[in-house]
Amino acid sequence: MNITLTGQVIQAKRYNMDGNKGAALYMTQKSDGTNEDLVGLEIMKLAAPYEVVEQLREHLPCNCEIVAQPVQGAGQKMSFKVLSIKPVTSGKPASNAA
């Protein structure tokens, strides 16, 4: 099952270690207010293909529409892998939708 996220991507970072290539995207989302120890924006990290850095190089930071697949992450926690991403333009600030 894939999900669609819309939000502000603030950073794309890639790596190439011993032929293992990949990237990470960092996206902000407004806090839902349930964590009294958090103020400001939440930061979400998503795994992405290596090529996504070049795709976003001229756009970041920007609002993006992301299709992601839930995958098992470190420590048996849920993580997300980007399947597709496209910058979007809007007059309104980005929000996170699942």
C-alpha positions as CSV (number, residue, x, y, z in Angstrom):
1,M,0.0,0.0,0.0
2,N,1.5,3.3,-1.1
3,I,0.8,6.7,0.6
4,T,0.9,10.2,-0.8
5,L,2.5,12.9,1.2
6,T,2.5,16.6,0.5
7,G,4.9,18.9,2.4
8,Q,8.0,21.0,2.3
9,V,11.2,19.1,1.5
10,I,14.1,21.0,3.0
11,Q,17.0,18.8,2.2
12,A,18.0,15.9,-0.1
13,K,21.3,14.1,0.7
14,R,22.8,11.1,-1.1
15,Y,25.5,8.5,-0.3
16,N,27.5,5.9,-2.2
17,M,29.3,3.5,0.1
18,D,31.0,0.5,-1.4
19,G,28.7,0.6,-4.4
20,N,25.6,0.8,-2.2
21,K,23.8,4.0,-3.4
22,G,20.8,5.8,-1.9
23,A,19.5,9.1,-0.6
24,A,17.5,10.6,2.2
25,L,14.9,13.4,2.0
26,Y,14.1,15.6,5.0
27,M,10.5,16.9,5.1
28,T,8.8,19.2,7.6
29,Q,5.3,18.9,8.8
30,K,3.3,20.9,11.3
31,S,3.1,19.3,14.7
32,D,-0.4,17.9,15.5
33,G,-0.1,19.2,19.1
34,T,-0.2,15.8,20.8
35,N,3.4,15.9,22.0
36,E,3.6,18.6,24.7
37,D,7.4,18.4,24.6
38,L,7.6,19.5,20.9
39,V,7.1,23.0,19.6
40,G,7.6,24.0,16.0
41,L,7.8,21.7,13.0
42,E,8.3,18.0,13.0
43,I,11.0,16.6,10.8
44,M,10.4,13.4,8.8
45,K,13.2,11.4,7.1
46,L,12.4,9.3,4.0
47,A,14.7,6.9,2.1
48,A,14.9,7.7,-1.6
49,P,16.7,6.7,-4.8
50,Y,20.2,8.1,-5.4
51,E,19.0,10.1,-8.4
52,V,16.5,12.2,-6.5
53,V,19.2,14.7,-5.4
54,E,19.8,15.7,-9.1
55,Q,16.0,15.9,-9.7
56,L,15.5,18.3,-6.8
57,R,18.8,20.2,-7.0
58,E,17.4,23.4,-8.5
59,H,14.1,23.4,-6.4
60,L,14.9,22.9,-2.7
61,P,13.5,23.9,-0.4
62,C,10.1,23.4,-2.0
63,N,6.7,21.9,-1.6
64,C,6.6,18.4,-3.0
65,E,4.1,15.7,-3.7
66,I,5.6,12.3,-2.7
67,V,4.4,8.8,-3.3
68,A,6.0,6.5,-0.7
69,Q,5.9,2.9,0.3
70,P,6.0,1.9,3.9
71,V,9.0,-0.4,4.6
72,Q,10.6,-1.9,7.7
73,G,13.2,0.4,9.1
74,A,15.9,0.1,11.8
75,G,14.8,-1.3,15.1
76,Q,11.6,-2.8,13.6
77,K,10.1,0.7,13.1
78,M,8.1,1.7,10.1
79,S,10.0,3.8,7.6
80,F,9.1,5.2,4.1
81,K,10.8,4.8,0.8
82,V,10.1,7.4,-1.9
83,L,8.8,5.9,-5.1
84,S,8.2,9.2,-6.9
85,I,8.5,12.9,-6.1
86,K,7.5,16.1,-7.9
87,P,7.9,19.7,-6.8
88,V,4.5,21.5,-6.7
89,T,3.7,25.2,-6.6
90,S,1.0,26.6,-4.5
91,G,0.0,29.8,-2.9
92,K,-0.6,28.0,0.4
93,P,2.0,26.5,2.8
94,A,2.4,22.8,2.4
95,S,0.6,20.4,4.8
96,N,1.1,16.7,5.4
97,A,-1.6,14.4,4.1
98,A,-1.7,10.6,4.2
